[in-house]
């Protein structure tokens, strides 16, 4: 609950989108006990995206995250990309065995 309360307070007081995203990720890691959090954005014309803010994680990991809402790309079956395409949450309960994240996992 502390994470939700801190995030709500952040939304009320912060007006800069970059700061809001960065601080939301920090709160998720520090109060939500996540190892890493990131927020990405998608270009509505190309359907490709990039990570806009993050906190935590190992150095260089963020460079391995590829976002796209297009089908048929090498990265299109990753959980975040599937969520973008279908506009609904995708849950990955075990990244150690999920084949859709094996490339990212192997390179970290």
Secondary structure, DSSP 8 states (H G I E B T S, - for coil): -HHHHHHHHHHHH---HHHHHHHHHHHHHHTT--SEEEEEEE-TTT-EEEEEEEEES-TTGGGG--EE--SSSTTTTSHHHHHHHHTS----S-TTT-GGGHHHHHT-
